[in-house]
């Protein structure tokens, strides 16, 4: 057994790397993964220099220390401080939409937001928002979007053809409904 291990010390290092890698799956801290990388490099050194155990240990320790100092902080920062994923109705907060049914402080209005209709109420609870008003979703209360106006109302004035002039002119009656 000792003769085989002496001739195949690389497999012992590889076994250590596998065990550390599997243990990392339980901890998810990236520390054991960095140690597994050190054991893996020690296995590489052992494949070329099987009789130099001290060199294998030194290279493995240097690799592990370098990975712990340089790579692990980057991985941890990327994983733990990445973009927050918003789920459920929280993904609409901050998005803008258009009022399609007049919004009163007592509710009953609706907005179109990303192709979907949402019931809505005004953020300040005293405003009435006419159809066409651009709004931003400030929060979600149950299934109701709480909105705030962000611009002038969008008005659509259909054009009528004047056959005598051959030009388009806005319909003067469309604004007085």
N, C-alpha and C positions, 0 to 999 in steps of 0.2 A: 504493500500500500504506500509506504513512504517513498519507494523508488518511483512509483507511478506519479505521485504528487510532485516529486522533485522534477520529473520530466514534463509534467503537464501543469505547472503552477499557473499558467494562463487560465486554465479551466476553473481553478479555485477562485481567481479574481473575477472571472466571468460569472461564476455562481454568486459571489458576493454582490456584484452589480445587479444581477437579476433579483436577488432577495431585497436589496435596498430599493430597487425600482418598484417592486410589488408593495413594499411597505409604504412607499410614497403615495400609492393609490389610497391608502387608508388615512394618511395625515394631510395630504394636499397642502403642504407648507413649503414645498420646493427645496427643503433642506436635504432630505434623503435623496432626492433626485440629483443634487449637486455632488453628494458623496458617491452615488452610483456612477456618475461621470468620472470621478477620480478612480474608482475601482476599474472602470472600463479602460481608462488610459493605462493603468497599471497592468491590466491583462495584455494590452498591446505591447508594452515594454517587455513583459514576461515572454511573449511569443518570440521576440528577437534576442533577448538576453535572459534566458531561463535560470542561469546560475547567479544572477545579481539581484538578490532579494532586496537589499538596501536601496538599489536604484529604483526598483518597482515601487517600494513604499514611498520614497521621496517624490517621485513623479506623481504618484496617486495623491499624496498630500498636497503638493503644489497645485495640481489641477483642481482638487476639491476646494482649496482655499480661494483660488482665483474665481471659480464658479460662484462660490458663496459671496465673495466680495463684489464681483462685477455683474454677473448674469442674474442671480436671484433677486436683487433689488429691482432690476428692470422688469422681470416677470411679475413680481408682486405688485409693483406700481401699475402695470398694464392690466392685470386681472382685477385688482381691488379698487382702482381709481379710474376705470374706463367709463364710457358713456352709460348713464343710467337708463335701463330699459323700462319704459313705461308700459304697463299692461292694463287691460280692461279699459274703462272709460277715461283713465288718466292720460291716455295718449292724445286726447283732443285739447287738453289745457294748453293755452298759448297759440292755438291755431285760429285762423280767421274764417269767417263765413258770412253769409248774407241773410238778412231777415226775409222770410217768405210770407209769414203771417204776422201781422202787427203784434208786438210784444207789449203787454201791459204789466204794471207792477203786481197785479194779482195773478199773473201767469196766463196761459192759454196761447201764447205765441209760439212760433217755430222758426228755426233757421236751417239753412242748407249748409252742410259742412262736409266737404270732401265727397259730395255725391249722396250723402245721407241726410235725412230729415231728423232734427232733434227738437224736442220741446225746449223752450227757453224762457227765462225771465231776466229782467234787467239787474245789473250788479248793484245799482244804487237804490233799488226798490221804489223809486218815485218817477223814473223816466218812462215814457212811452216811445217805443222805437218803431217807426213806420217800415213797411216793406221796402226792400232795396237798400236798407242801411247796412253798411259793412260793420261787423262786430268781431270782437276777439273774445274767446272763451277764457274766462278768469278762473272758473272752478266748475266742478260737477257736483250737483246736489241730488243724490239718488239717480234718476234718469233724466234730470233737467240740467241743461247747460246754463250757467250763470254768465251773462255776456255784458260787454261794455262797448259802446259805439267807438269806432276808430276812424271814421271818415264821413264824408258827405254821402247822402243816399245816392245809390246808383239809379239813374232814371233811364228808362228806355222810351224813346219817342219814335214811333213808327213813321216812316217816310211815305208821303203820298206823291205820286207822279202828277205833275201839272202838264197835261197834254199840250197846252198852248205854248208853254215855254220850253218844254223838253228837259226840265230840270227837276231835281228832287227838292222838296221843301218839307220842313218838319210840320207835323200835325199840331195845330195850335190848340186843339181841344183836349189833347191827351194829358196835360198837366192838371186839369180841373176836374178831378173825379170825386 
